[in-house]
Amino acid sequence: MAKAAAPEVHDRARPGHHAVFGHADAKKPSLLKIGGTFSVKRQTGFGTIALFCFVLLYLPIATLVVYSFNAGPSIAVWEGFSWRWYVAAWNNAQIVEASTRSFIIASCAAVISTIAATMAGLATTRTRPYRGLNFIYGFINQPLMVPEIVTGIALLIFFAMIKVWTGYTGLGYLIIAHTAFCIPFAYLPIRARLENMDLTLERAAADLYATPWMTFRRVTLPLMWPGIIAGLMLAFVISLDDVVITELVKSGGQDTLPTYMLGQLRRVVTPEINAISSVFLLISIVIVTLFFFLNRRQA
């Protein structure tokens, strides 16, 4: 019995149906290309929006720096170039005292918070996963998620009770407060460094009968040192620039440089404030640049 002839398959589809084997849509541009990548830079208007954002962010900062060299007392009318306000700020005893206090608090808070963050990083990365580890991550990073005003009011109430009980009103409260909210900032780069480290060297040291302390001192610590330095600098900058918590926790006569500048803005504003802000900006740029190069070295 003869087999029925197989129906012919035509390239042209019937009306109302899409072509299956044909090439009717071959010349139509495809919206999704296999292996293609999406680039934001190629989107219409991206360059204009980016330029607008950069101008909006950096033009006020550039104006502040330029008018810090103004010869006159106005912060809006240019009267010539002069170092007058930098010299005035350098010779201002209140500014020198507030700056010294700021650097003492920031240095102490950065060192203490970095030590605590290093121990926390080791405890959360050099151990087997256990129940509650995610809770510990959230607990360490809590100051990043809680509004700073809430943290400041909580510390204000807590330290007020301690001041009543002990009678102590020194800088210790500011150092403790700054340390508390700087720990997560120091913890993030340290933990990132530990998680990206190769464990082969540490395991090799253990195989060679090195004690845990010797392994940490000779192997782990040198490898994680860039992360520690990065966390230290980040904590220092955060502490140096803080206003809200410092304003709520400080006692009388304990103005830091940011709170001193805030107080001056409520009175007469002169280019001296611009000069102080420019110096602060320079310090922040130097520290952030070092932080960037350390992170590149880690990568």
C-alpha positions in Angstrom: 0.0 0.0 0.0 1.5 3.3 -1.0 2.3 5.8 1.7 0.5 9.1 1.5 2.8 11.9 0.3 4.1 14.2 3.0 2.7 17.6 2.8 5.0 20.2 1.5 6.3 22.8 4.0 6.3 26.2 2.4 8.4 29.1 3.7 5.4 31.4 3.3 2.9 31.1 6.1 -0.8 31.0 5.5 -2.7 34.2 6.1 -3.3 34.9 9.8 -0.4 32.7 10.9 3.2 33.4 11.7 5.9 31.8 9.6 7.5 28.9 11.3 10.3 28.0 8.9 10.2 31.1 6.7 12.2 34.2 6.7 9.4 36.7 6.6 10.7 38.4 9.8 14.4 38.0 9.2 14.9 41.6 8.2 13.0 43.1 11.1 15.2 44.6 13.8 15.2 42.6 17.0 14.7 44.3 20.3 16.8 41.8 22.3 20.1 40.7 20.8 21.6 37.5 22.0 24.8 38.3 23.9 24.1 42.0 23.8 24.6 44.3 26.8 22.5 47.2 28.1 24.4 50.5 28.5 22.9 53.4 30.4 25.3 55.7 28.6 23.7 55.1 25.3 20.2 56.2 26.5 18.9 59.4 25.2 19.5 62.3 27.5 21.8 60.5 29.8 24.7 62.9 29.3 22.5 65.9 29.9 21.1 64.6 33.1 24.5 63.5 34.3 26.0 66.9 33.6 23.1 68.6 35.4 23.6 66.5 38.5 27.3 67.2 38.6 26.7 70.9 38.2 24.0 70.8 40.9 26.3 68.9 43.3 29.6 70.6 42.8 28.9 74.2 41.7 27.9 75.2 45.3 31.1 73.6 46.7 33.2 75.4 44.1 31.5 78.7 44.9 32.2 78.1 48.6 35.9 77.5 47.9 36.2 80.5 45.6 34.6 82.9 48.1 36.9 81.6 50.9 39.6 83.7 49.1 37.4 86.8 49.0 39.2 89.9 50.3 36.0 91.5 51.6 33.6 90.4 54.5 30.8 89.5 52.1 30.0 85.9 51.1 28.2 87.0 48.0 30.2 90.0 46.6 33.7 89.4 45.2 36.1 92.1 46.3 39.5 90.6 45.2 41.8 87.6 46.1 43.2 87.3 49.6 44.3 84.8 52.2 42.7 87.0 54.9 40.1 84.6 56.1 42.5 81.6 56.3 44.8 83.6 58.4 41.9 84.8 60.6 40.7 81.2 61.1 44.3 80.1 61.9 44.6 82.8 64.6 41.1 82.2 66.0 41.5 80.5 69.4 38.0 79.1 69.4 38.5 77.5 66.0 41.8 76.0 67.0 40.3 74.6 70.2 37.3 73.2 68.4 39.5 71.7 65.7 41.8 70.1 68.3 38.8 68.6 70.1 37.3 67.3 66.8 40.6 65.5 65.9 40.9 64.0 69.4 37.4 62.6 69.4 37.6 61.4 65.8 41.0 59.7 66.3 39.9 57.9 69.5 36.5 56.9 68.0 38.1 55.7 64.8 40.7 53.6 66.6 38.3 52.0 69.1 35.6 51.4 66.5 38.1 49.8 64.1 39.4 47.4 66.8 35.8 46.4 67.6 34.9 46.1 63.9 38.0 43.9 63.3 37.0 41.5 66.1 33.4 41.5 64.8 34.6 40.8 61.3 36.7 37.8 62.4 33.8 36.5 64.5 31.4 36.6 61.6 33.6 35.4 58.8 36.1 33.0 60.4 33.5 30.6 61.8 31.0 28.1 60.6 27.5 29.4 59.9 25.3 29.3 63.0 21.8 30.3 64.0 21.5 34.0 64.6 24.4 35.0 62.3 22.0 37.1 60.2 20.7 38.7 63.4 24.3 39.6 64.3 24.8 41.2 60.9 21.7 43.3 61.4 22.7 44.2 65.0 26.1 45.4 63.9 24.7 47.5 61.0 21.8 48.9 62.9 23.3 52.4 63.3 23.2 52.6 59.5 19.5 51.9 59.3 18.3 53.9 62.3 17.9 57.7 61.7 20.7 59.6 63.3 18.4 61.8 65.3 16.9 58.7 67.0 20.4 57.5 67.9 21.3 60.9 69.2 18.2 61.3 71.4 18.7 57.8 72.8 22.3 58.5 73.7 21.3 61.9 75.2 18.8 60.2 77.6 21.2 57.4 78.4 24.2 59.7 79.1 22.1 62.2 81.0 21.3 59.5 83.6 25.0 58.5 83.8 26.0 62.2 84.3 23.6 62.5 87.2 24.9 59.3 88.8 28.6 59.9 88.3 28.9 63.7 87.9 31.4 63.2 85.1 30.9 65.5 82.1 34.1 65.0 80.1 34.8 64.1 76.4 34.3 60.4 77.2 30.6 60.6 76.3 31.3 62.0 72.9 34.0 59.4 72.2 31.7 56.6 73.2 28.8 58.0 71.1 31.0 58.5 68.0 32.5 55.0 68.5 29.0 53.5 68.6 27.9 54.8 65.2 31.3 54.5 63.6 31.6 50.7 64.2 29.4 49.7 61.2 31.3 52.0 58.9 34.6 50.4 59.9 33.0 46.9 59.8 31.9 47.0 56.2 35.3 47.2 54.4 36.9 44.9 57.0 34.3 42.2 56.5 34.5 42.7 52.7 38.3 42.2 52.9 38.0 39.0 55.0 35.3 37.5 52.8 37.4 38.0 49.7 40.6 36.6 51.2 41.9 33.2 50.1 41.8 30.7 53.0 44.6 28.6 51.5 47.4 30.4 53.4 45.6 30.2 56.7 44.9 26.5 56.2 48.5 25.9 55.2 49.7 27.6 58.4 47.4 25.4 60.4 48.8 22.3 58.6 52.3 23.5 59.6 51.2 23.4 63.3 50.9 27.2 63.7 48.8 28.3 66.6 45.6 30.3 65.9 47.3 33.4 67.3 50.4 32.9 65.2 48.3 32.3 62.1 46.4 35.5 62.8 49.5 37.6 63.4 51.6 36.3 60.6 49.0 35.5 57.9 45.5 36.9 58.5 46.5 40.3 59.8 48.9 41.3 57.1 46.4 40.2 54.4 43.5 42.1 56.0 45.6 45.2 56.8 44.3 47.3 53.8 40.7 46.7 54.9 41.6 47.8 58.5 43.2 51.0 57.2 40.2 51.7 54.9 37.8 51.1 57.8 39.9 53.4 60.1 39.8 56.2 57.6 36.1 55.9 56.9 35.3 55.9 60.6 37.6 59.0 61.1 35.8 61.0 58.4 32.3 60.0 59.6 33.2 61.0 63.2 35.0 64.2 62.1 31.9 65.5 60.1 29.2 64.5 62.6 26.9 67.2 63.8 23.5 65.7 65.0 24.8 63.3 67.6 27.5 65.6 68.8 25.1 68.5 69.2 22.8 66.3 71.4 25.5 64.6 73.5 28.0 67.3 74.1 28.2 69.3 77.4 28.8 73.0 77.7 32.1 74.2 76.3 32.7 71.0 74.2 32.0 72.3 70.7 33.6 70.4 67.9 34.5 72.2 64.7 31.2 71.3 62.9 29.0 72.4 65.9 31.1 75.6 66.2 30.5 76.3 62.5 26.8 75.6 63.0 26.7 78.1 65.9 28.4 80.8 63.8 25.9 80.3 60.9 23.2 81.5 63.4 25.0 84.8 63.9 27.1 86.7 61.4 28.3 84.7 58.4 31.7 85.7 57.0 34.1 84.0 54.5 35.9 82.6 57.6 33.3 79.9 57.6 34.1 79.3 53.9 37.8 79.0 54.7 37.1 76.4 57.5 34.8 74.5 55.2 37.4 74.4 52.4 40.0 73.0 54.8 37.5 70.4 55.9 36.8 69.6 52.2 40.5 69.2 51.5 41.0 66.8 54.4 37.9 64.7 53.4 39.2 64.5 49.8 42.6 63.3 50.9 41.2 60.7 53.1 38.6 59.5 50.6 41.3 59.3 47.9 43.5 57.1 50.1 40.4 55.0 50.9 39.8 54.6 47.1 43.4 53.5 46.4 43.3 51.1 49.3 40.1 49.5 47.9 41.7 49.2 44.5 44.7 47.5 46.1 42.3 45.0 47.7 40.6 44.3 44.4 
